[in-house]
Amino acid sequence: MSADEGYSNHPEKDKSEDFFSQEEQGHVTHDMKSPFNGIVGLTEAMKMMVKDEVKKKRLTLINRAGSRYCGMVEENVVSDKLGRGWMKVVKTDVRLGAVVEEVVELM
């Protein structure tokens, strides 16, 4: 059976392609982010229990990596929505100094 044949019987077939792809996108995004949200939550909990500062730093690195991954998935979704005209870009200021301080703190 080809992909087209399998799709011909799909209950969502009559809905617009944009609606279907947006719905599908939501499922994929959720499936990609869920494991990393679990890692972020677990490392947060472990940081509260650990006394060793070196271990806390390592947990912080894992935590931030998981958070960054979730952010990248979200950015891909936003990028797609921008491309389809579902969202608009708004210019905002960024406090670069705070970001640099955070990186230096982890070193």
OpenMM code with the backbone's topology and positions (N, CA, C; nanometers):
from openmm import Vec3, app, unit

residues = "MET SER ALA ASP GLU GLY TYR SER ASN HIS PRO GLU LYS ASP LYS SER GLU ASP PHE PHE SER GLN GLU GLU GLN GLY HIS VAL THR HIS ASP MET LYS SER PRO PHE ASN GLY ILE VAL GLY LEU THR GLU ALA MET LYS MET MET VAL LYS ASP GLU VAL LYS LYS LYS ARG LEU THR LEU ILE ASN ARG ALA GLY SER ARG TYR CYS GLY MET VAL GLU GLU ASN VAL VAL SER ASP LYS LEU GLY ARG GLY TRP MET LYS VAL VAL LYS THR ASP VAL ARG LEU GLY ALA VAL VAL GLU GLU VAL VAL GLU LEU MET".split()
positions = [
    Vec3(0.0858, -0.1178, 0.0000),
    Vec3(0.0000, 0.0000, 0.0000),
    Vec3(0.0897, 0.1232, 0.0000),
    Vec3(0.0600, 0.2165, -0.0870),
    Vec3(0.1384, 0.3402, -0.0925),
    Vec3(0.0913, 0.4360, 0.0165),
    Vec3(0.1712, 0.5388, 0.0400),
    Vec3(0.1345, 0.6400, 0.1399),
    Vec3(0.0057, 0.7098, 0.1000),
    Vec3(-0.0111, 0.7370, -0.0299),
    Vec3(-0.1330, 0.8037, -0.0770),
    Vec3(-0.2560, 0.7173, -0.0541),
    Vec3(-0.2430, 0.5867, -0.0767),
    Vec3(-0.3563, 0.4970, -0.0552),
    Vec3(-0.3948, 0.4934, 0.0922),
    Vec3(-0.2961, 0.4886, 0.1799),
    Vec3(-0.3229, 0.4870, 0.3231),
    Vec3(-0.3887, 0.6155, 0.3693),
    Vec3(-0.3499, 0.7269, 0.3111),
    Vec3(-0.4058, 0.8567, 0.3489),
    Vec3(-0.5471, 0.8739, 0.2959),
    Vec3(-0.5815, 0.8062, 0.1861),
    Vec3(-0.7137, 0.8261, 0.1254),
    Vec3(-0.8262, 0.7866, 0.2201),
    Vec3(-0.8001, 0.6995, 0.3166),
    Vec3(-0.9027, 0.6579, 0.4127),
    Vec3(-0.8909, 0.7287, 0.5474),
    Vec3(-0.7985, 0.8215, 0.5582),
    Vec3(-0.7756, 0.8903, 0.6856),
    Vec3(-0.8948, 0.9802, 0.7181),
    Vec3(-0.9421, 0.9802, 0.8455),
    Vec3(-1.0591, 1.0617, 0.8829),
    Vec3(-1.0387, 1.2123, 0.8668),
    Vec3(-0.9151, 1.2583, 0.8656),
    Vec3(-0.8874, 1.4016, 0.8530),
    Vec3(-0.8692, 1.4451, 0.7073),
    Vec3(-0.8845, 1.3530, 0.6134),
    Vec3(-0.8534, 1.3792, 0.4730),
    Vec3(-0.9268, 1.5012, 0.4175),
    Vec3(-1.0518, 1.5205, 0.4572),
    Vec3(-1.1312, 1.6299, 0.4004),
    Vec3(-1.0987, 1.7660, 0.4604),
    Vec3(-1.0251, 1.7692, 0.5696),
    Vec3(-0.9870, 1.8972, 0.6284),
    Vec3(-0.8764, 1.9589, 0.5448),
    Vec3(-0.8602, 2.0887, 0.5583),
    Vec3(-0.7581, 2.1567, 0.4780),
    Vec3(-0.6191, 2.1052, 0.5129),
    Vec3(-0.5287, 2.1120, 0.4168),
    Vec3(-0.3919, 2.0648, 0.4376),
    Vec3(-0.3234, 2.1440, 0.5485),
    Vec3(-0.3481, 2.2752, 0.5563),
    Vec3(-0.2863, 2.3572, 0.6604),
    Vec3(-0.3305, 2.3130, 0.7993),
    Vec3(-0.4613, 2.2840, 0.8138),
    Vec3(-0.5114, 2.2422, 0.9447),
    Vec3(-0.4472, 2.1103, 0.9850),
    Vec3(-0.4458, 2.0175, 0.8919),
    Vec3(-0.3922, 1.8851, 0.9226),
    Vec3(-0.2443, 1.8931, 0.9577),
    Vec3(-0.1687, 1.9693, 0.8817),
    Vec3(-0.0256, 1.9767, 0.9090),
    Vec3(0.0009, 2.0474, 1.0420),
    Vec3(-0.0812, 2.1437, 1.0773),
    Vec3(-0.0636, 2.2128, 1.2054),
    Vec3(-0.0928, 2.1158, 1.3205),
    Vec3(-0.1965, 2.0352, 1.3041),
    Vec3(-0.2309, 1.9374, 1.4074),
    Vec3(-0.1203, 1.8324, 1.4204),
    Vec3(-0.0745, 1.7828, 1.3072),
    Vec3(0.0346, 1.6854, 1.3070),
    Vec3(0.1600, 1.7448, 1.3712),
    Vec3(0.1862, 1.8688, 1.3379),
    Vec3(0.3041, 1.9371, 1.3909),
    Vec3(0.2989, 1.9427, 1.5435),
    Vec3(0.1827, 1.9656, 1.5971),
    Vec3(0.1666, 1.9694, 1.7423),
    Vec3(0.2015, 1.8360, 1.8068),
    Vec3(0.1589, 1.7273, 1.7439),
    Vec3(0.1899, 1.5940, 1.7971),
    Vec3(0.3397, 1.5657, 1.7922),
    Vec3(0.4011, 1.5977, 1.6795),
    Vec3(0.5448, 1.5734, 1.6636),
    Vec3(0.6239, 1.6568, 1.7641),
    Vec3(0.5868, 1.7838, 1.7779),
    Vec3(0.6554, 1.8719, 1.8722),
    Vec3(0.6455, 1.8168, 2.0137),
    Vec3(0.5273, 1.7748, 2.0520),
    Vec3(0.5065, 1.7192, 2.1860),
    Vec3(0.5928, 1.5952, 2.2061),
    Vec3(0.5939, 1.5065, 2.1068),
    Vec3(0.6719, 1.3828, 2.1176),
    Vec3(0.8218, 1.4096, 2.1252),
    Vec3(0.8680, 1.5146, 2.0610),
    Vec3(1.0107, 1.5469, 2.0642),
    Vec3(1.0509, 1.6136, 2.1957),
    Vec3(0.9617, 1.6953, 2.2508),
    Vec3(0.9965, 1.7718, 2.3703),
    Vec3(0.9758, 1.6943, 2.5004),
    Vec3(0.8812, 1.6023, 2.5035),
    Vec3(0.8460, 1.5339, 2.6288),
    Vec3(0.9639, 1.4680, 2.7000),
    Vec3(1.0466, 1.3888, 2.6306),
    Vec3(1.1590, 1.3268, 2.7030),
    Vec3(1.2548, 1.4304, 2.7620),
    Vec3(1.2763, 1.5383, 2.6895),
    Vec3(1.3702, 1.6393, 2.7382),
    Vec3(1.3100, 1.7208, 2.8516),
    Vec3(1.1790, 1.7417, 2.8498),
    Vec3(1.1150, 1.8076, 2.9638),
    Vec3(1.1290, 1.7207, 3.0886),
    Vec3(1.1234, 1.5889, 3.0711),
    Vec3(1.1454, 1.4970, 3.1825),
    Vec3(1.2860, 1.5099, 3.2379),
    Vec3(1.3840, 1.5199, 3.1493),
    Vec3(1.5238, 1.5362, 3.1914),
    Vec3(1.5410, 1.6673, 3.2668),
    Vec3(1.4802, 1.7731, 3.2151),
    Vec3(1.4896, 1.9039, 3.2806),
    Vec3(1.4305, 1.8960, 3.4216),
    Vec3(1.3144, 1.8358, 3.4344),
    Vec3(1.2510, 1.8237, 3.5657),
    Vec3(1.3307, 1.7378, 3.6622),
    Vec3(1.3831, 1.6272, 3.6118),
    Vec3(1.4607, 1.5369, 3.6965),
    Vec3(1.5898, 1.6023, 3.7446),
    Vec3(1.6581, 1.6729, 3.6561),
    Vec3(1.7824, 1.7385, 3.6983),
    Vec3(1.7551, 1.8502, 3.7983),
    Vec3(1.6430, 1.9189, 3.7829),
    Vec3(1.6060, 2.0216, 3.8821),
    Vec3(1.5873, 1.9578, 4.0191),
    Vec3(1.5162, 1.8453, 4.0230),
    Vec3(1.4927, 1.7766, 4.1504),
    Vec3(1.6240, 1.7259, 4.2099),
    Vec3(1.7108, 1.6711, 4.1261),
    Vec3(1.8389, 1.6185, 4.1744),
    Vec3(1.9281, 1.7298, 4.2282),
    Vec3(1.9238, 1.8467, 4.1643),
    Vec3(2.0056, 1.9593, 4.2117),
    Vec3(1.9684, 1.9988, 4.3540),
    Vec3(1.8425, 1.9824, 4.3908),
    Vec3(1.7984, 2.0178, 4.5258),
    Vec3(1.8514, 1.9196, 4.6301),
    Vec3(1.8767, 1.7954, 4.5878),
    Vec3(1.9211, 1.6919, 4.6820),
    Vec3(2.0729, 1.6812, 4.6917),
    Vec3(2.1447, 1.7231, 4.5890),
    Vec3(2.2898, 1.7059, 4.5831),
    Vec3(2.3596, 1.8183, 4.6586),
    Vec3(2.4586, 1.7819, 4.7384),
    Vec3(2.5355, 1.8813, 4.8144),
    Vec3(2.6646, 1.9207, 4.7425),
    Vec3(2.7223, 1.8285, 4.6684),
    Vec3(2.8492, 1.8498, 4.5984),
    Vec3(2.8314, 1.9530, 4.4862),
    Vec3(2.9098, 2.0605, 4.4924),
    Vec3(2.8978, 2.1699, 4.3955),
    Vec3(2.9354, 2.1279, 4.2533),
    Vec3(3.0327, 2.0382, 4.2396),
    Vec3(3.0723, 1.9906, 4.1063),
    Vec3(2.9562, 1.9146, 4.0424),
    Vec3(2.8918, 1.8296, 4.1218),
    Vec3(2.7769, 1.7541, 4.0706),
    Vec3(2.6617, 1.8480, 4.0360),
    Vec3(2.6406, 1.9498, 4.1175),
    Vec3(2.5351, 2.0476, 4.0890),
    Vec3(2.5608, 2.1189, 3.9570),
    Vec3(2.6876, 2.1538, 3.9327),
    Vec3(2.7231, 2.2203, 3.8073),
    Vec3(2.6956, 2.1301, 3.6881),
    Vec3(2.7311, 2.0026, 3.7018),
    Vec3(2.7061, 1.9071, 3.5933),
    Vec3(2.5571, 1.8897, 3.5685),
    Vec3(2.4804, 1.8821, 3.6752),
    Vec3(2.3350, 1.8727, 3.6603),
    Vec3(2.2792, 1.9981, 3.5941),
    Vec3(2.3360, 2.1123, 3.6282),
    Vec3(2.2938, 2.2380, 3.5659),
    Vec3(2.3221, 2.2353, 3.4163),
    Vec3(2.4382, 2.1824, 3.3778),
    Vec3(2.4717, 2.1720, 3.2352),
    Vec3(2.3719, 2.0821, 3.1622),
    Vec3(2.3393, 1.9677, 3.2228),
    Vec3(2.2418, 1.8761, 3.1620),
    Vec3(2.1065, 1.9446, 3.1519),
    Vec3(2.0682, 2.0122, 3.2597),
    Vec3(1.9402, 2.0824, 3.2643),
    Vec3(1.9299, 2.1868, 3.1535),
    Vec3(2.0325, 2.2657, 3.1393),
    Vec3(2.0293, 2.3719, 3.0382),
    Vec3(2.0338, 2.3157, 2.8973),
    Vec3(2.1062, 2.2055, 2.8780),
    Vec3(2.1093, 2.1423, 2.7456),
    Vec3(1.9699, 2.0921, 2.7082),
    Vec3(1.9006, 2.0305, 2.8034),
    Vec3(1.7636, 1.9852, 2.7784),
    Vec3(1.6706, 2.1013, 2.7483),
    Vec3(1.6859, 2.2083, 2.8232),
    Vec3(1.6037, 2.3282, 2.7999),
    Vec3(1.6322, 2.3888, 2.6632),
    Vec3(1.7608, 2.3915, 2.6252),
    Vec3(1.7964, 2.4459, 2.4935),
    Vec3(1.7379, 2.3606, 2.3814),
    Vec3(1.7418, 2.2289, 2.3988),
    Vec3(1.6845, 2.1408, 2.2972),
    Vec3(1.5353, 2.1685, 2.2809),
    Vec3(1.4644, 2.1789, 2.3922),
    Vec3(1.3208, 2.2098, 2.3855),
    Vec3(1.2988, 2.3437, 2.3165),
    Vec3(1.3857, 2.4391, 2.3451),
    Vec3(1.3765, 2.5697, 2.2802),
    Vec3(1.3999, 2.5607, 2.1305),
    Vec3(1.4946, 2.4758, 2.0891),
    Vec3(1.5210, 2.4598, 1.9455),
    Vec3(1.4017, 2.3969, 1.8741),
    Vec3(1.3383, 2.2997, 1.9374),
    Vec3(1.2189, 2.2386, 1.8783),
    Vec3(1.1116, 2.3456, 1.8620),
    Vec3(1.0928, 2.4250, 1.9659),
    Vec3(0.9923, 2.5318, 1.9609),
    Vec3(1.0269, 2.6344, 1.8538),
    Vec3(1.1556, 2.6676, 1.8396),
    Vec3(1.1970, 2.7629, 1.7360),
    Vec3(1.1682, 2.7098, 1.5964),
    Vec3(1.1844, 2.5796, 1.5765),
    Vec3(1.1512, 2.5211, 1.4467),
    Vec3(1.0025, 2.5328, 1.4173),
    Vec3(0.9210, 2.5121, 1.5192),
    Vec3(0.7763, 2.5264, 1.5023),
    Vec3(0.7424, 2.6709, 1.4680),
    Vec3(0.8022, 2.7638, 1.5411),
    Vec3(0.7773, 2.9060, 1.5164),
    Vec3(0.8217, 2.9436, 1.3754),
    Vec3(0.9372, 2.8936, 1.3343),
    Vec3(0.9887, 2.9217, 1.2003),
    Vec3(0.8903, 2.8750, 1.0938),
    Vec3(0.8352, 2.7564, 1.1131),
    Vec3(0.7369, 2.7047, 1.0182),
    Vec3(0.6113, 2.7916, 1.0173),
    Vec3(0.5660, 2.8310, 1.1355),
    Vec3(0.4458, 2.9151, 1.1438),
    Vec3(0.4687, 3.0511, 1.0792),
    Vec3(0.5891, 3.1054, 1.0957),
    Vec3(0.6218, 3.2323, 1.0292),
    Vec3(0.6165, 3.2152, 0.8779),
    Vec3(0.6731, 3.1046, 0.8301),
    Vec3(0.6741, 3.0778, 0.6868),
    Vec3(0.5350, 3.0632, 0.6286),
    Vec3(0.4422, 3.0119, 0.7070),
    Vec3(0.3046, 2.9930, 0.6600),
    Vec3(0.2178, 3.1176, 0.6830),
    Vec3(0.2752, 3.2176, 0.7514),
    Vec3(0.1988, 3.3385, 0.7788),
    Vec3(0.1084, 3.3270, 0.9000),
    Vec3(0.1283, 3.2246, 0.9824),
    Vec3(0.0452, 3.2048, 1.1010),
    Vec3(0.0913, 3.2907, 1.2174),
    Vec3(0.2131, 3.3453, 1.2086),
    Vec3(0.2691, 3.4302, 1.3136),
    Vec3(0.3426, 3.5467, 1.2501),
    Vec3(0.3656, 3.6503, 1.3286),
    Vec3(0.4425, 3.7665, 1.2834),
    Vec3(0.5609, 3.7875, 1.3780),
    Vec3(0.6685, 3.8463, 1.3263),
    Vec3(0.7880, 3.8743, 1.4063),
    Vec3(0.7714, 4.0085, 1.4766),
    Vec3(0.8090, 4.0119, 1.6051),
    Vec3(0.8069, 4.1350, 1.6834),
    Vec3(0.9483, 4.1575, 1.7367),
    Vec3(1.0018, 4.2758, 1.7142),
    Vec3(1.1375, 4.3078, 1.7584),
    Vec3(1.1377, 4.3361, 1.9088),
    Vec3(1.2325, 4.2720, 1.9814),
    Vec3(1.2481, 4.2963, 2.1249),
    Vec3(1.3964, 4.3076, 2.1590),
    Vec3(1.4245, 4.3760, 2.2678),
    Vec3(1.5621, 4.3900, 2.3144),
    Vec3(1.6050, 4.2635, 2.3888),
    Vec3(1.7332, 4.2319, 2.3794),
    Vec3(1.7900, 4.1166, 2.4484),
    Vec3(1.9011, 4.1655, 2.5401),
    Vec3(1.9021, 4.1157, 2.6635),
    Vec3(2.0079, 4.1516, 2.7585),
    Vec3(2.1231, 4.0538, 2.7402),
    Vec3(2.2109, 4.0836, 2.6484),
    Vec3(2.3226, 3.9955, 2.6157),
    Vec3(2.4165, 3.9763, 2.7341),
    Vec3(2.4339, 4.0799, 2.8140),
    Vec3(2.5218, 4.0704, 2.9306),
    Vec3(2.4784, 3.9601, 3.0257),
    Vec3(2.3484, 3.9459, 3.0471),
    Vec3(2.2970, 3.8419, 3.1368),
    Vec3(2.3270, 3.7030, 3.0818),
    Vec3(2.3179, 3.6877, 2.9513),
    Vec3(2.3482, 3.5589, 2.8885),
    Vec3(2.4959, 3.5253, 2.9056),
    Vec3(2.5821, 3.6226, 2.8825),
    Vec3(2.7265, 3.6016, 2.8967),
    Vec3(2.7610, 3.5679, 3.0418),
    Vec3(2.7020, 3.6390, 3.1365),
    Vec3(2.7270, 3.6116, 3.2785),
    Vec3(2.6883, 3.4687, 3.3147),
    Vec3(2.5774, 3.4224, 3.2602),
    Vec3(2.5312, 3.2863, 3.2870),
    Vec3(2.6320, 3.1833, 3.2354),
    Vec3(2.6861, 3.2061, 3.1171),
    Vec3(2.7851, 3.1147, 3.0595),
    Vec3(2.9128, 3.1153, 3.1430),
    Vec3(2.9595, 3.2332, 3.1805),
    Vec3(3.0821, 3.2445, 3.2607),
    Vec3(3.0636, 3.1753, 3.3955),
    Vec3(2.9466, 3.1889, 3.4536),
    Vec3(2.9168, 3.1277, 3.5829),
    Vec3(2.9320, 2.9754, 3.5778),
    Vec3(2.9012, 2.9162, 3.4642),
    Vec3(2.9085, 2.7705, 3.4511),
    Vec3(3.0497, 2.7190, 3.4260),
    Vec3(3.1422, 2.8078, 3.3932),
    Vec3(3.2790, 2.7638, 3.3610),
    Vec3(3.3632, 2.7450, 3.4847),
] * unit.nanometer
topology = app.Topology()
chain = topology.addChain("A")
for resn in residues:
    res = topology.addResidue(resn, chain)
    for name in ("N", "CA", "C"):
        topology.addAtom(name, app.Element.getBySymbol(name[0]), res)
